[in-house]
Protein backbone atom coordinates (compact mmCIF):
# COMPACT_ATOMS: atom_id res chain seq x y z
CA UNK A 1 0.00 0.00 0.00
CA UNK A 2 1.37 3.41 -0.95
CA UNK A 3 0.37 6.76 0.63
CA UNK A 4 -1.90 7.46 -2.34
CA UNK A 5 -3.85 4.18 -2.24
CA UNK A 6 -6.17 2.55 0.27
CA UNK A 7 -6.25 -1.09 1.39
CA UNK A 8 -8.07 -2.10 -1.77
CA UNK A 9 -5.50 -0.39 -3.97
CA UNK A 10 -7.94 2.32 -5.06
CA UNK A 11 -6.52 5.78 -5.65
CA UNK A 12 -7.23 8.30 -2.92
CA UNK A 13 -7.60 12.01 -3.45
CA UNK A 14 -4.68 14.12 -2.38
CA UNK A 15 -4.26 17.76 -1.58
CA UNK A 16 -0.73 19.01 -1.97
CA UNK A 17 0.12 21.86 0.40
CA UNK A 18 3.12 24.11 -0.04
CA UNK A 19 4.05 27.24 1.86
CA UNK A 20 6.23 30.17 0.89
CA UNK A 21 6.71 33.83 1.77
CA UNK A 22 5.84 36.50 -0.77
CA UNK A 23 5.41 40.29 -0.38
CA UNK A 24 5.42 40.13 3.46
CA UNK A 25 2.70 37.47 3.42
CA UNK A 26 2.56 33.73 3.86
CA UNK A 27 1.17 32.01 0.78
CA UNK A 28 -0.33 28.55 1.17
CA UNK A 29 -0.70 26.91 -2.23
CA UNK A 30 -3.20 24.08 -2.51
CA UNK A 31 -3.18 21.65 -5.42
CA UNK A 32 -5.68 18.85 -5.93
CA UNK A 33 -8.85 17.75 -4.20
CA UNK A 34 -9.78 19.21 -0.81
CA UNK A 35 -11.81 16.26 0.41
CA UNK A 36 -12.73 15.27 3.95
CA UNK A 37 -9.49 13.41 4.69
CA UNK A 38 -7.43 16.41 3.62
CA UNK A 39 -8.81 18.78 6.28
CA UNK A 40 -6.48 17.47 9.00
CA UNK A 41 -3.18 18.09 7.20
CA UNK A 42 -4.43 21.51 6.08
CA UNK A 43 -5.46 22.41 9.65
CA UNK A 44 -2.05 21.33 10.98
CA UNK A 45 -0.24 23.44 8.40
CA UNK A 46 -2.38 26.50 9.07
CA UNK A 47 -2.11 26.09 12.87
CA UNK A 48 1.69 26.06 12.59
CA UNK A 49 1.67 29.19 10.45
CA UNK A 50 -0.83 31.01 12.69
CA UNK A 51 1.33 30.25 15.75
CA UNK A 52 3.92 32.65 14.30
CA UNK A 53 1.24 35.40 14.03
CA UNK A 54 1.73 36.46 10.40
CA UNK A 55 0.06 39.65 9.21
CA UNK A 56 -1.43 38.00 6.14
CA UNK A 57 -2.06 34.45 4.94
CA UNK A 58 -3.20 33.99 1.36
CA UNK A 59 -4.60 30.62 0.31
CA UNK A 60 -3.80 30.14 -3.38
CA UNK A 61 -6.57 27.89 -4.68
CA UNK A 62 -5.88 28.15 -8.41
CA UNK A 63 -5.29 24.41 -8.72
CA UNK A 64 -7.98 23.13 -6.36
CA UNK A 65 -10.56 20.99 -8.14
CA UNK A 66 -13.09 20.35 -5.35
CA UNK A 67 -13.61 21.16 -1.67
CA UNK A 68 -15.74 19.65 1.08
CA UNK A 69 -17.39 21.28 4.05
CA UNK A 70 -14.60 20.02 6.32
CA UNK A 71 -11.96 21.87 4.33
CA UNK A 72 -14.16 24.96 4.20
CA UNK A 73 -14.65 24.69 7.98
CA UNK A 74 -10.89 24.47 8.44
CA UNK A 75 -10.46 27.72 6.50
CA UNK A 76 -13.17 29.48 8.54
CA UNK A 77 -11.62 28.33 11.83
CA UNK A 78 -8.16 29.39 10.70
CA UNK A 79 -9.49 32.80 9.72
CA UNK A 80 -10.90 33.24 13.23
CA UNK A 81 -7.71 32.04 14.91
CA UNK A 82 -5.62 34.40 12.79
CA UNK A 83 -7.93 37.37 13.45
CA UNK A 84 -7.47 36.84 17.20
CA UNK A 85 -3.75 37.40 16.57
CA UNK A 86 -4.35 40.50 14.46
CA UNK A 87 -3.88 38.86 11.06
CA UNK A 88 -5.94 38.41 7.92
CA UNK A 89 -6.71 35.35 5.81
CA UNK A 90 -7.61 35.73 2.13
CA UNK A 91 -8.44 33.31 -0.65
CA UNK A 92 -7.05 33.74 -4.15
CA UNK A 93 -7.57 32.50 -7.69
CA UNK A 94 -10.44 30.11 -6.98
CA UNK A 95 -11.70 28.19 -10.00
CA UNK A 96 -15.34 29.10 -10.78
CA UNK A 97 -16.76 25.73 -9.70
CA UNK A 98 -14.97 25.88 -6.36
CA UNK A 99 -15.91 29.52 -5.83
CA UNK A 100 -19.56 28.62 -6.44
CA UNK A 101 -19.45 26.13 -3.55
CA UNK A 102 -18.16 28.88 -1.25
CA UNK A 103 -20.88 31.24 -2.53
CA UNK A 104 -23.67 28.72 -1.96
CA UNK A 105 -22.35 28.05 1.55
CA UNK A 106 -22.34 31.81 2.26
CA UNK A 107 -18.65 31.80 3.16
CA UNK A 108 -17.40 34.54 0.85
CA UNK A 109 -18.76 37.15 3.23
CA UNK A 110 -16.30 35.83 5.84
CA UNK A 111 -13.49 34.67 3.59
CA UNK A 112 -12.60 37.36 1.05
CA UNK A 113 -11.71 35.91 -2.33
CA UNK A 114 -9.57 37.70 -4.90
CA UNK A 115 -9.34 36.89 -8.60
CA UNK A 116 -5.56 36.59 -8.56
CA UNK A 117 -2.80 35.89 -6.06
CA UNK A 118 -1.33 39.30 -6.83
CA UNK A 119 -4.59 41.05 -5.92
CA UNK A 120 -4.84 39.12 -2.65
CA UNK A 121 -1.28 40.08 -1.74
CA UNK A 122 -1.87 43.79 -2.36
CA UNK A 123 -2.81 45.71 0.75
C-alpha positions, 0 to 999 in steps of 0.5 A, a space after each residue: 500500500 502506498 500513501 496514495 492508495 487505500 487497502 483495496 488499492 484504489 486511488 485516494 484524493 490528495 491535496 498538496 500543500 506548499 508554503 512560501 513567503 511572498 510580499 510580506 505574506 505567507 502564501 499557502 498553495 493548494 493543489 488537488 482535491 480538498 476532500 474530507 481526509 485532507 482537512 487534518 493536514 491543512 489544519 495542521 499546516 495553518 495552525 503552525 503558520 498562525 502560531 507565528 502570528 503572520 500579518 497576512 495568509 493567502 490561500 492560493 486555490 488556483 489548482 484546487 478541483 473540489 472542496 468539502 465542508 470540512 476543508 471549508 470549515 478548516 479555513 473558517 476556523 483558521 481565519 478566526 484564529 488568525 484574526 485573534 492574533 491581528 492577522 488576515 486570511 484571504 483566498 485567491 484564484 479560486 476556480 469558478 466551480 470551487 468559488 460557487 461552492 463557497 458562494 452557496 455556503 455563504 462563506 465569501 462574506 467571511 473569507 474574502 476571495 480575490 481573482 488573482 494571487 497578486 490582488 490578494 497580496 496587495 494591501 
